[in-house]
């Protein structure tokens, strides 16, 4: 990538660069505890503007013509080429002074580029000589340069990482580059593949290099480079410093139905026990409204502020209207609230194991400092409120409690939880996820407690307990002061009309749902007994699912789940939901009696 400039001797202002190749490796690949590889404080990574590009052209002449002898010098003391008509530069600046730069050549060949090489490598190597494909997603990285005062910091690593993120964010499939032969070991350690295709350019000999962004990402993570750079970097690129990670929720059964819903009839054949949708239908009043008025509902705009839904929730839960904020499912509210309230400096405590979306949002999206309160298998994954109370004295910014917890199915009773909250520091905000609490008892929610306090928020999904997963409805309950800002950034029509109507009719049908919750408890006990008869360890639970551990001599959870999926039964590999669960943990949803028996039959056959 002409990244050889990083390690080649420079004579800027008449001084030779004392930084040899070994120092580069020390700076970029040093152990994580070493202070040397951190970028200097207040280092800003940004896209070069016109003024910065002119400065870069001058420096290119000083480096590549005067010092390296790769190009001839010229009277203008300015070096540019045809690729500069459509490439881009990333710059690292410190105290408004340029510390380094790197060039990225995108794959697009615009009209101005058609008469010129699309990449720098095309000047030296014909396409038919390349041992890898060039396609519309291939990017070239070149001209990595660091100015003398900053050779020895990790400015070079930051520029390389910025280029990687640019390619990742723009869907790149491959990165090509050239590197000086003297330090090819350095490039290999960074993750680039050698090709043994070399050439001479002026006084410098180069070798062709390439890699996929995925490989470079794995290498960067293995060397902990992103973690060591982020703290001291001001990131001014139009995408996040960290590559966003997808949050897995289950739902693999849609692969059997079809992602475009071409075979909805298969929903009657497969068993979607990898998600925790209710086994029962919504209340008759919900079905009646959707069937009778469906055509009008799907073409009509909903009330923009969900006022009717708020009033219905308030009446059903004996809460003031202004203590309620509705959203399009609990995930919508989790992403809305936690990103609005916290940044990467926040200290957070979550359960382990627990619902994976919280770790995803807090660690991979907001990038908080997250501690885990370990739930032990030997104790049935129960929450020890005394031990948790001691942990809370560390004055966390946020504590997330899923109650009942998923995937463990354990519940901390309301009086015990409220006593715990009353003793906790008032500066700690508590997020209590009560998605499954209605399966326990109608008096176990702490919504009214939350509405009267300054630091407790209850998140209530209406998906699982009201059989409304498909329409997406949920709400937050808290003191109005906590919801005021969130209300200002909630868009109009946040909850769809089908969801608003369904949620209102469901809340107006408490007797129907109480009966279904009682039936769920009986079905859960039947399923537990059947699983234990197979020879697995079942964790007692209170909601519409069970966690069980396969014997160590059995297939792993992942192996079992793959086998079951081939027979139309979809289960959740719970081993990914917590560090303590191990490779044999499986979560299964409670279904109706006939479906429970089908699941047990298949599991007996598989085990």
Secondary structure as UniProt FT lines:
FT   HELIX           3..6
FT   STRAND          11..12
FT   TURN            13..14
FT   STRAND          15..16
FT   HELIX           21..29
FT   TURN            32..33
FT   TURN            36..37
FT   TURN            41..42
FT   STRAND          43..47
FT   HELIX           50..60
FT   HELIX           61..67
FT   TURN            75..76
FT   HELIX           82..85
FT   STRAND          88..94
FT   TURN            95..96
FT   STRAND          97..105
FT   HELIX           111..113
FT   TURN            114..115
FT   HELIX           120..123
FT   HELIX           127..129
FT   TURN            136..137
FT   STRAND          138..146
FT   HELIX           148..150
FT   TURN            151..152
FT   HELIX           155..169
FT   TURN            170..171
FT   STRAND          174..180
FT   HELIX           181..183
FT   HELIX           184..190
FT   STRAND          193..201
FT   TURN            202..203
FT   STRAND          204..211
FT   HELIX           213..222
FT   TURN            223..224
FT   HELIX           225..230
FT   TURN            231..232
FT   STRAND          233..236
FT   TURN            252..253
FT   HELIX           254..257
FT   TURN            259..260
FT   TURN            262..263
FT   HELIX           264..268
FT   STRAND          271..272
FT   TURN            273..274
FT   HELIX           284..299
FT   TURN            304..305
FT   HELIX           307..317
FT   HELIX           321..323
FT   STRAND          324..327
FT   HELIX           330..341
FT   TURN            344..345
FT   STRAND          347..352
FT   HELIX           356..359
FT   HELIX           360..365
FT   STRAND          369..374
FT   HELIX           377..379
FT   TURN            380..381
FT   HELIX           385..392
FT   TURN            393..394
FT   STRAND          398..402
FT   TURN            406..408
FT   HELIX           414..423
FT   TURN            426..427
FT   STRAND          429..433
FT   TURN            435..436
FT   HELIX           437..439
FT   TURN            442..443
FT   HELIX           447..451
FT   STRAND          456..461
FT   TURN            463..467
FT   TURN            469..471
FT   STRAND          474..478
FT   HELIX           480..488
FT   TURN            492..493
FT   HELIX           497..507
FT   HELIX           510..534
FT   STRAND          537..539
FT   STRAND          545..549
FT   TURN            552..553
FT   HELIX           557..565
FT   TURN            566..568
FT   STRAND          569..570
FT   STRAND          572..573
FT   HELIX           574..577
FT   TURN            579..580
FT   TURN            583..584
FT   STRAND          585..589
FT   HELIX           593..606
//
